[in-house]
Amino acid sequence: MHSSYSLGIDFGTSGVRAIALDTTGQIQAESRVSLAVQQPTAWQTALYAVLEQLPLSIRQGTRSIAVNGTSSTVLLCDRHGQPLTEPLLYNDGRGIAGMEQVQTIAPPSHTVLSATSSLAKLFWWAQQFGDMRSLANASKPYFLHQADWLGFLLHGQLGISDYHNALKLGYDVGELHYPDWLDWEALPFQVPVVKEPGAGIAPVTAAIAAQFGFPPDGWVCAGTTDSIAAFLASGVQTPGEAVTSLGSTLVLKLLSTTRVDNADYGIYSHRLGDGWLVGGASNTGGAVLQRFFTNAELHRLSEQIQKRRLGDRSQPLCLLSTHPTRRTLPHQRSHPATLHGTSPKRSSGIFILPTGWHGAN
């Protein structure tokens, strides 16, 4: 009889990490690999590598899996899940060419009114490629986020996202549906069905179960973005508390009972249970240090940072549920094992994540 584990997988800008927790929330295994290039084939190789590194006994006892990825990192796939294009990363500004269309349909100060939003990138692709059905086996290509596609590799259900990743695609996280001002029928892409983060999607495929030794009833759950995973890792539970995550970029999240959205100031809100994560992100962060220091120097200097443990508030970095149909969130939490991933280091109130791991979310 195997023990029961939950597995969180964190995709960042320079590496991938996986952590397995038992039902008490204790870390039982972890693995990581570097990510030299941001390409779907590299993502898949890294995903399989971190899974393979985990002990077989852990994999055999895994009951739930979730993946987080960088927000607004998107790609196009055919109906079989094969990528048709190179991905557009979280900080890719080519969506500026689609902003006139976005501004025409989106409400004032909406979150999608940014050149790096998923919706702006969708319109840019529509301009560049037009009707791509000839490339996508006579059907509309699927427009997916990084975490959507990685989850598909595990559960085999194409075209499913979560409402954290879908926020910048225009998904209405207040009403929990796509808004009426988005006419998907007029666009040449299929957009994902959206689920609550942590909700069960499907069991792992038979091929994945056989390759890695996962039980056939191990579920893959809807994921989240990497900066929200970082927020959950902090253990914050009280409205008014905030977390600043410093990785490649700088991200601020504040737990609130009130939703605040204003694209003019770069402020937007993610839904989190019955509350909101209010904040924003900057494309200036730890990555700038690589212009002034070598990787060896950064490693040596990082070791000199005073490390303070989070104690009982420490939670690993990745959102998932210990059961595919039961979720709890920070201010609703009844059991510490419901929020999983990799614990960040903390210094002077700022959670410091390895340089290059996190995008603007």
Buried (B, 14 or more C-beta within 10 A) or exposed (E): EEBBBBBBBBBBBBBBBBBBBBBEBEBBBBBBBEBEEBBBEBBBEBBBBBBBEBEEEBBBBBBBBBBBBBBBBBBBBBBEBEBBBEBBBBBBBBBBBBBEBBEEBBEEEBBBBBBBBBBBBBBBBBEEBEEBEEBBEEEBBBBBBBBBBBBBBBBBBBBBBBBBBBBBBBBBBEEEEBBEEBEEEEBBBBBBBBBBBBBBBBBBBEEBBEBBBBBEEBBBBBBBBBBBBBBBBBBBEEBEBBBBBBBBBBBBBBBBEEBBBBBEEBBBBBBBBEBBBBBBBEBEBBBEBBEEEEEEEBEEEBEEEEEEEBEEBBBBBBBBBBBBEEBBBBBEBEEBBBBBBBBBBBEEEBBBBBBBBBBBB
